[in-house]
Amino acid sequence: MGQEWTFAGYREMAIGISRRFLRGSTAFQADEGEENKEWAEEQAGDSIADEQAGHTSHVAGLVYARGIMEQSGAVADRRQQFRASSTDWHRFLGFQAGVDDQRRSSKRKRAPFESEADEARVDRWQRLRKMDARAQLKRMIGEEAKFRGVQEAAIKAITAGESPVVAVMPTGAGKSLLFMLPAWAEQGGTTVVVVPLIALRGDMAQRCKKLGISCVEWQSRRPPDAAAVVLVTPESA
């Protein structure tokens, strides 16, 4: 480069290069956040790269490889941490920004709520696969209850986790049983049902509540909370 380097200059450039090009726990953390004044130095998580360079992460953020536009007193890594926390909330709440971030970063660390949700989903599917559909039908409706037409085959395909499942049934053939029985037998999940008519939506809601199934009608301004069945009409979607 035609320029003489000093030790101080090397430290600046080494940390800057590490921030820009290195990945994982060996990289120096980027300095883009604001200091929490009550954040004690000993509480800062020192990265291996900072320790190897002979200083703490707190010192690295305050002193080395700082951008010319960074305000005085800013400490490394804070903005990324705030962003990561916000992005986790976006994914949790289903905001598009969180979904886009997840697609861009397939190797990101999963948030705790995502792992717990996946475990609960797998557990429920395992229970559904072992479900005795005929016995559960009798428990839900009565001892005289029997499957009609393709109901039993469709229920078995649904509980086996097959996808897609297409069941063509005429009016009055018991299509609603295909989502009511799994929701009644194994609670813990949420089934979204698209209903073509508002009147039919109300009727289905009453039938679900009569069977003790937690059911709500979708309202965009008041998202459902832990409902087993969510009924949606095209007008409300």
C-alpha angles and dihedrals in degrees: 000000000000093000128113114237125217124199090254091052092048092053090052093050096041092055092043092051091047091053093048103042112015125085139202128020093328094067124096108246117251117251105229105118137087122250120253098220092212093050102111118221093236090057093060112105106239113218120219090245092056093047090048089054090055102252141081124262088248092058091043090055095047100043118017134071095350120172118243091240095053115112122239114274097021114147127212123263099009098113092048090052091050090048092049090051092048092047091053088054091048091054091045092052093042097244114165092237090061092047092050091049090052091053092049094048109041092164096053120130110266120241116243094245091056093054091047091049091050092050092050091048093051092047091052093049091050091053092047092052089056094045119123098224096194094049092047091049090055091048092050100044109012144284092281094056118120135175118257130210112328095345095108095046091048093048091051091050091049095048090046089060096243116162132233103021115187117191117177109199133163125240112291094018094117105261092156090064089070092071100025097058097053091043091050097043099045115024124190102079133079124237118198113209120192109213119193097210133045091219091053090049091057092047092051091048091054092048092050093049091048089058092047095252115146103240134168136179112238117254117178093214094049112039116204119263117216095327117162093215128028116193116207130185122198089247093057098042 
